[in-house]
């Protein structure tokens, strides 16, 4: 059997750029709605600050022949990515229960670790040009 994905390392900075240019689709039609609390988001950001691993993300990579643009649809990892993007936009603070040094602070108030956060690398399994039925099957397997 042939492997149906490639593994990539992608920085938070790259993910932010993809989001700005519309190349990142956080909530494709098969994705569930946003469900994480700020407490869960804070714990994720603390994990990033501490340089600890986070479960890999899964994205379908689709090229649009007409626009010649690549779109990355999040198959698994929407909550994690959305949390990072919200934090970078100062939409929530890190909880003091998660981090003594940075608790109560927004991203913009964290001068000494901002570059570490932006440079954090996510592991992504890229599903190249995979048909919907295959993506749905993978999504179901990951979430069962």
N, CA, C and O of each residue as an XYZ file, in Angstrom:
576
protein
N       0.833     -1.192      0.000
C       0.000      0.000      0.000
C       0.876      1.253      0.000
O       1.905      1.304      0.674
N       0.465      2.234     -0.745
C       1.228      3.468     -0.872
C       0.764      4.493      0.155
O      -0.434      4.682      0.365
N       1.730      5.153      0.789
C       1.430      6.219      1.747
C       0.730      7.358      1.015
O       1.121      7.726     -0.093
N      -0.318      7.918      1.648
C      -1.138      8.933      0.991
C      -0.893     10.346      1.505
O      -1.739     11.222      1.325
N       0.257     10.581      2.145
C       0.529     11.905      2.696
C       2.028     12.163      2.770
O       2.838     11.237      2.730
N       2.377     13.443      2.880
C       3.753     13.872      3.133
C       3.744     14.639      4.451
O       2.778     15.339      4.755
N       4.808     14.513      5.230
C       4.907     15.238      6.488
C       5.778     16.473      6.302
O       6.880     16.401      5.758
N       5.263     17.602      6.762
C       5.949     18.891      6.648
C       6.124     19.509      8.024
O       5.341     19.226      8.931
N       7.131     20.342      8.193
C       7.273     21.183      9.373
C       6.990     22.612      8.938
O       7.616     23.122      8.009
N       6.038     23.260      9.617
C       5.610     24.594      9.223
C       5.593     25.491     10.456
O       5.059     25.111     11.499
N       6.174     26.673     10.336
C       6.216     27.595     11.467
C       4.872     28.310     11.643
O       4.059     28.390     10.721
N       4.674     28.818     12.837
C       3.489     29.630     13.118
C       3.458     30.819     12.161
O       2.391     31.202     11.680
N       4.617     31.401     11.886
C       4.681     32.535     10.959
C       4.109     32.166      9.588
O       3.361     32.946      8.998
N       4.459     30.983      9.081
C       3.932     30.541      7.788
C       2.416     30.348      7.845
O       1.700     30.712      6.911
N       1.938     29.776      8.942
C       0.497     29.572      9.103
C      -0.250     30.906      9.118
O      -1.325     31.031      8.532
N       0.327     31.894      9.788
C      -0.272     33.238      9.829
C      -0.340     33.815      8.419
O      -1.357     34.390      8.034
N       0.730     33.665      7.653
C       0.745     34.170      6.278
C      -0.323     33.481      5.424
O      -1.050     34.139      4.680
N      -0.411     32.150      5.537
C      -1.433     31.420      4.780
C      -2.824     31.920      5.150
O      -3.691     32.058      4.287
N      -3.030     32.188      6.420
C      -4.340     32.671      6.866
C      -4.635     34.055      6.285
O      -5.753     34.318      5.840
N      -3.643     34.931      6.289
C      -3.815     36.291      5.749
C      -4.128     36.287      4.262
O      -4.924     37.098      3.788
N      -3.503     35.376      3.526
C      -3.673     35.358      2.071
C      -4.859     34.494      1.621
O      -5.126     34.380      0.425
N      -5.564     33.891      2.577
C      -6.711     33.049      2.225
C      -6.323     31.653      1.775
O      -7.159     30.921      1.245
N      -5.067     31.273      1.979
C      -4.608     29.939      1.588
C      -4.884     28.887      2.660
O      -4.707     27.693      2.420
N      -5.318     29.327      3.841
C      -5.629     28.419      4.936
C      -7.128     28.431      5.185
O      -7.710     29.480      5.464
N      -7.748     27.268      5.084
C      -9.184     27.142      5.341
C      -9.327     26.402      6.659
O      -9.137     25.188      6.724
N      -9.666     27.143      7.712
C      -9.759     26.559      9.051
C     -10.991     25.689      9.240
O     -10.969     24.719      9.998
N     -12.061     26.039      8.547
C     -13.302     25.321      8.790
C     -13.964     24.864      7.480
O     -14.987     25.410      7.068
N     -13.358     23.844      6.830
C     -14.027     23.301      5.646
C     -15.354     22.657      6.048
O     -15.643     22.498      7.234
N     -16.133     22.299      5.075
C     -17.510     21.838      5.325
C     -17.614     20.644      6.268
O     -18.637     20.492      6.935
N     -16.608     19.804      6.347
C     -16.681     18.619      7.205
C     -16.218     18.896      8.635
O     -16.374     18.042      9.507
N     -15.648     20.083      8.889
C     -15.131     20.410     10.218
C     -16.264     20.768     11.166
O     -17.302     21.288     10.758
N     -16.036     20.476     12.439
C     -17.019     20.867     13.455
C     -16.756     22.311     13.865
O     -15.746     22.903     13.485
N     -17.671     22.862     14.637
C     -17.542     24.261     15.047
C     -16.461     24.421     16.112
O     -15.950     23.439     16.652
N     -16.128     25.655     16.399
C     -15.122     25.992     17.406
C     -15.667     25.642     18.795
O     -16.743     26.105     19.171
N     -14.929     24.826     19.557
C     -15.441     24.385     20.858
C     -14.484     24.622     22.026
O     -14.879     24.420     23.174
N     -13.258     25.037     21.781
C     -12.299     25.188     22.866
C     -12.575     26.424     23.710
O     -12.965     27.470     23.190
N     -12.372     26.297     24.999
C     -12.475     27.415     25.932
C     -11.145     28.171     25.947
O     -10.137     27.675     25.444
N     -11.150     29.372     26.526
C      -9.905     30.111     26.661
C      -8.921     29.375     27.563
O      -7.711     29.513     27.388
N      -9.415     28.600     28.520
C      -8.546     27.815     29.390
C      -7.768     26.778     28.564
O      -6.560     26.622     28.737
N      -8.465     26.078     27.675
C      -7.815     25.091     26.807
C      -6.834     25.781     25.867
O      -5.739     25.274     25.622
N      -7.225     26.928     25.349
C      -6.341     27.684     24.458
C      -5.073     28.131     25.187
O      -3.971     28.057     24.642
N      -5.246     28.592     26.416
C      -4.119     29.027     27.223
C      -3.133     27.883     27.451
O      -1.920     28.081     27.385
N      -3.645     26.715     27.712
C      -2.790     25.551     27.953
C      -1.974     25.210     26.699
O      -0.800     24.852     26.790
N      -2.608     25.325     25.539
C      -1.901     25.095     24.281
C      -0.772     26.106     24.099
O       0.349     25.729     23.758
N      -1.060     27.380     24.323
C      -0.041     28.421     24.158
C       1.099     28.208     25.145
O       2.264     28.403     24.796
N       0.779     27.813     26.366
C       1.819     27.505     27.343
C       2.694     26.353     26.845
O       3.910     26.370     27.035
N       2.090     25.370     26.220
C       2.834     24.243     25.652
C       3.813     24.733     24.593
O       4.954     24.275     24.534
N       3.366     25.662     23.760
C       4.220     26.232     22.718
C       5.367     27.020     23.349
O       6.518     26.871     22.940
N       5.063     27.852     24.337
C       6.098     28.655     25.006
C       7.168     27.753     25.614
O       8.355     28.080     25.582
N       6.750     26.630     26.161
C       7.693     25.703     26.790
C       8.424     24.822     25.762
O       9.306     24.041     26.120
N       8.046     24.959     24.481
C       8.714     24.207     23.421
C       8.390     22.726     23.429
O       9.168     21.910     22.935
N       7.252     22.385     23.985
C       6.854     20.974     24.050
C       6.078     20.591     22.782
O       5.542     21.459     22.093
N       6.023     19.298     22.481
C       5.330     18.881     21.254
C       3.815     18.965     21.370
O       3.227     18.830     22.443
N       3.230     19.189     20.232
C       1.774     19.239     20.078
C       1.413     18.198     19.021
O       2.173     18.000     18.073
N       0.271     17.532     19.165
C      -0.106     16.557     18.125
C      -0.098     17.182     16.732
O      -0.406     18.361     16.556
N       0.260     16.367     15.762
C       0.365     16.867     14.389
C      -0.985     17.317     13.851
O      -2.044     16.930     14.345
N      -0.906     18.142     12.827
C      -2.076     18.636     12.115
C      -2.220     17.850     10.818
O      -1.254     17.277     10.316
N      -3.419     17.830     10.291
C      -3.674     17.199      9.000
C      -4.350     18.231      8.111
O      -5.326     18.869      8.506
N      -3.817     18.385      6.904
C      -4.379     19.344      5.943
C      -4.456     18.720      4.567
O      -3.555     18.003      4.132
N      -5.557     19.010      3.895
C      -5.642     18.640      2.480
C      -5.109     19.811      1.674
O      -5.530     20.953      1.860
N      -4.187     19.517      0.785
C      -3.599     20.535     -0.087
C      -4.292     20.430     -1.435
O      -4.257     19.386     -2.086
N      -4.924     21.528     -1.848
C      -5.663     21.547     -3.102
C      -5.169     22.726     -3.932
O      -5.090     23.853     -3.443
N      -4.841     22.456     -5.185
C      -4.442     23.555     -6.059
C      -5.623     23.912     -6.953
O      -6.313     23.042     -7.483
N      -5.831     25.195     -7.103
C      -6.894     25.697     -7.953
C      -6.275     26.026     -9.310
O      -5.523     26.995     -9.420
N      -6.576     25.237    -10.345
C      -5.930     25.460    -11.652
C      -6.267     26.819    -12.259
O      -5.467     27.388    -13.003
N      -7.451     27.336    -11.941
C      -7.864     28.614    -12.510
C      -7.075     29.783    -11.892
O      -6.540     30.629    -12.610
N      -7.011     29.816    -10.561
C      -6.313     30.917     -9.894
C      -4.832     30.622     -9.670
O      -4.057     31.515     -9.328
N      -4.445     29.355     -9.866
C      -3.069     28.902     -9.639
C      -2.632     29.114     -8.186
O      -1.453     29.322     -7.901
N      -3.612     29.056     -7.274
C      -3.320     29.192     -5.840
C      -3.461     27.845     -5.155
O      -4.244     26.990     -5.571
N      -2.697     27.680     -4.113
C      -2.805     26.481     -3.289
C      -3.631     26.821     -2.061
O      -3.426     27.853     -1.422
N      -4.563     25.940     -1.744
C      -5.394     26.110     -0.555
C      -5.126     24.936      0.365
O      -5.021     23.793     -0.078
N      -5.015     25.235      1.657
C      -4.768     24.212      2.670
C      -5.990     24.124      3.574
O      -6.261     25.031      4.361
N      -6.719     23.030      3.453
C      -7.925     22.816      4.259
C      -7.558     22.000      5.495
O      -6.966     20.926      5.384
N      -7.911     22.509      6.664
C      -7.595     21.811      7.909
C      -8.541     20.629      8.069
O      -9.756     20.801      8.168
N      -7.971     19.427      8.094
C      -8.739     18.206      8.307
C      -8.798     17.908      9.796
O      -9.852     17.538     10.312
N      -7.676     18.065     10.493
C      -7.640     17.887     11.933
C      -6.623     18.858     12.508
O      -5.481     18.920     12.054
N      -7.051     19.618     13.515
C      -6.184     20.603     14.145
C      -6.775     21.999     14.131
O      -6.095     22.967     14.467
N      -8.032     22.109     13.745
C      -8.680     23.411     13.665
C      -8.631     24.155     15.001
O      -8.322     25.346     15.036
N      -8.934     23.462     16.093
C      -8.974     24.112     17.407
C      -7.589     24.651     17.775
O      -7.466     25.756     18.303
N      -6.559     23.870     17.494
C      -5.189     24.294     17.802
C      -4.801     25.517     16.979
O      -4.290     26.498     17.518
N      -5.043     25.454     15.680
C      -4.663     26.580     14.815
C      -5.446     27.842     15.137
O      -4.885     28.936     15.196
N      -6.731     27.680     15.341
C      -7.551     28.853     15.657
C      -7.097     29.477     16.973
O      -7.074     30.701     17.110
N      -6.737     28.639     17.936
C      -6.261     29.147     19.227
C      -4.992     29.972     19.055
O      -4.865     31.045     19.643
N      -4.061     29.479     18.259
C      -2.814     30.211     18.021
C      -3.114     31.541     17.341
O      -2.588     32.577     17.747
N      -3.947     31.520     16.319
C      -4.272     32.758     15.603
C      -4.988     33.759     16.504
O      -4.716     34.958     16.441
N      -5.898     33.274     17.339
C      -6.586     34.161     18.281
C      -5.604     34.765     19.277
O      -5.688     35.952     19.594
N      -4.682     33.958     19.765
C      -3.701     34.468     20.719
C      -2.827     35.537     20.083
O      -2.567     36.572     20.698
N      -2.375     35.301     18.871
C      -1.542     36.288     18.178
C      -2.291     37.595     17.950
O      -1.674     38.653     17.829
N      -3.603     37.525     17.893
C      -4.432     38.717     17.728
C      -4.847     39.338     19.051
O      -5.709     40.215     19.078
N      -4.245     38.895     20.148
C      -4.547     39.412     21.494
C      -6.005     39.202     21.899
O      -6.598     40.060     22.553
N      -6.575     38.079     21.515
C      -7.969     37.799     21.844
C      -8.161     37.086     23.185
O      -9.290     36.969     23.662
N      -7.088     36.615     23.788
C      -7.153     36.052     25.138
C      -5.768     36.089     25.761
O      -4.758     36.204     25.067
N      -5.741     35.990     27.077
C      -4.488     35.997     27.837
C      -4.145     34.582     28.271
O      -5.011     33.711     28.348
N      -2.869     34.370     28.550
C      -2.453     33.099     29.145
C      -2.915     33.101     30.596
O      -2.824     34.120     31.282
N      -3.400     31.978     31.052
C      -3.870     31.839     32.427
C      -2.686     31.770     33.394
O      -1.657     31.167     33.090
N      -2.845     32.384     34.539
C      -1.812     32.312     35.580
C      -1.648     30.883     36.100
O      -0.578     30.528     36.595
N      -2.671     30.077     35.997
C      -2.565     28.686     36.448
C      -1.665     27.866     35.516
O      -1.136     26.828     35.914
N      -1.496     28.335     34.285
C      -0.653     27.614     33.325
C       0.791     28.102     33.318
O       1.711     27.322     33.072
N       0.991     29.383     33.585
C       2.331     29.921     33.466
C       2.535     31.084     34.443
O       1.873     32.117     34.344
N       3.454     30.899     35.378
C       3.738     31.943     36.373
C       4.333     33.200     35.749
O       4.011     34.313     36.164
N       5.197     33.027     34.757
C       5.893     34.166     34.162
C       5.016     34.982     33.207
O       5.119     36.208     33.161
N       4.159     34.305     32.452
C       3.397     34.987     31.407
C       1.890     35.017     31.670
O       1.126     35.546     30.862
N       1.473     34.455     32.786
C       0.056     34.460     33.128
C      -0.496     35.877     33.198
O       0.140     36.776     33.749
N      -1.682     36.066     32.637
C      -2.314     37.378     32.625
C      -1.840     38.277     31.497
O      -2.196     39.455     31.449
N      -1.039     37.732     30.587
C      -0.501     38.560     29.499
C      -1.069     38.143     28.140
O      -1.356     36.976     27.876
N      -1.211     39.164     27.300
C      -1.546     38.962     25.897
C      -0.246     38.733     25.116
O       0.843     39.003     25.621
N      -0.368     38.241     23.901
C       0.783     38.020     23.026
C       1.615     39.295     22.880
O       2.842     39.243     22.958
N       0.958     40.436     22.668
C       1.673     41.702     22.443
C       2.481     42.144     23.653
O       3.348     43.010     23.532
N       2.214     41.568     24.809
C       2.929     41.930     26.040
C       4.085     40.973     26.356
O       4.689     41.053     27.426
N       4.382     40.087     25.434
C       5.363     39.032     25.701
C       6.600     39.197     24.827
O       6.944     38.297     24.061
N       7.263     40.332     24.937
C       8.396     40.663     24.067
C       9.457     39.578     23.990
O       9.956     39.286     22.903
N       9.811     38.976     25.112
C      10.940     38.053     25.137
C      10.649     36.666     24.567
O      11.587     35.907     24.322
N       9.389     36.312     24.349
C       9.088     34.979     23.778
C       8.270     35.042     22.484
O       7.908     34.005     21.929
N       7.983     36.235     22.014
C       7.191     36.355     20.774
C       7.859     35.651     19.604
O       7.189     34.954     18.842
N       9.163     35.819     19.448
C       9.865     35.168     18.333
C       9.834     33.648     18.471
O       9.757     32.934     17.471
N       9.894     33.153     19.703
C       9.806     31.703     19.928
C       8.436     31.175     19.519
O       8.330     30.100     18.929
N       7.397     31.930     19.832
C       6.033     31.511     19.475
C       5.870     31.517     17.956
O       5.365     30.555     17.377
N       6.299     32.603     17.313
C       6.187     32.733     15.854
C       7.017     31.670     15.136
O       6.654     31.223     14.048
N       8.128     31.270     15.745
C       9.012     30.286     15.125
C       8.680     28.843     15.460
O       9.309     27.926     14.932
N       7.698     28.627     16.335
C       7.325     27.260     16.715
C       6.899     26.489     15.469
O       6.189     27.017     14.614
N       7.341     25.230     15.375
C       7.042     24.429     14.183
C       5.985     23.371     14.483
O       6.115     22.574     15.412
N       4.948     23.392     13.674
C       3.916     22.359     13.697
C       4.286     21.272     12.699
O       4.791     21.559     11.614
N       4.036     20.047     13.065
C       4.173     18.930     12.133
C       2.822     18.758     11.447
O       1.785     18.655     12.103
N       2.851     18.729     10.126
C       1.616     18.629      9.353
C       1.710     17.459      8.385
O       2.684     17.333      7.642
N       0.698     16.611      8.399
C       0.579     15.595      7.360
C      -0.274     16.191      6.254
O      -1.456     16.477      6.447
N       0.339     16.372      5.101
C      -0.313     16.998      3.951
C      -0.924     15.921      3.064
O      -0.231     15.023      2.586
N      -2.216     16.027      2.857
C      -2.967     15.089      2.017
C      -3.123     15.760      0.652
O      -4.019     16.582      0.456
N      -2.270     15.414     -0.261
C      -2.213     16.081     -1.565
C      -3.378     15.700     -2.467
O      -3.562     14.530     -2.803
N      -4.167     16.705     -2.859
C      -5.238     16.538     -3.850
C      -6.134     15.326     -3.566
O      -6.574     14.658     -4.502
N      -6.402     15.044     -2.329
C      -7.187     13.876     -1.945
C      -8.683     14.149     -2.142
O      -9.159     15.228     -1.788
N      -9.429     13.193     -2.698
C     -10.869     13.387     -2.908
C     -11.627     13.492     -1.579
O     -11.176     12.993     -0.548
N     -12.787     14.153     -1.632
C     -13.603     14.382     -0.434
C     -13.864     13.107      0.361
O     -13.717     13.099      1.583
N     -14.249     12.034     -0.320
C     -14.600     10.807      0.413
C     -13.417     10.261      1.211
O     -13.600      9.723      2.303
N     -12.212     10.398      0.673
C     -11.005      9.961      1.390
C     -10.732     10.864      2.590
O     -10.383     10.382      3.668
N     -10.891     12.172      2.401
C     -10.679     13.125      3.489
C     -11.695     12.881      4.597
O     -11.333     12.898      5.774
N     -12.941     12.658      4.252
C     -13.977     12.360      5.248
C     -13.646     11.095      6.026
O     -13.859     11.029      7.237
N     -13.125     10.094      5.329
C     -12.744      8.844      5.985
C     -11.603      9.089      6.974
O     -11.638      8.581      8.095
N     -10.605      9.854      6.575
C      -9.480     10.168      7.474
C      -9.976     10.975      8.668
O      -9.597     10.698      9.806
N     -10.827     11.977      8.413
C     -11.385     12.786      9.496
C     -12.117     11.900     10.507
O     -11.951     12.066     11.715
N     -12.916     10.970     10.015
C     -13.663     10.072     10.906
C     -12.699      9.178     11.710
O     -12.916      8.942     12.899
N     -11.663      8.697     11.071
C     -10.685      7.842     11.769
C      -9.927      8.613     12.837
O      -9.642      8.072     13.905
N      -9.598      9.864     12.564
C      -8.869     10.679     13.531
C      -9.737     11.074     14.722
O      -9.231     11.291     15.823
N     -11.035     11.165     14.497
C     -11.933     11.665     15.539
C     -12.828     10.572     16.136
O     -13.860     10.872     16.737
N     -12.437      9.328     15.972
C     -13.219      8.223     16.534
C     -12.420      7.526     17.626
O     -12.902      6.565     18.226
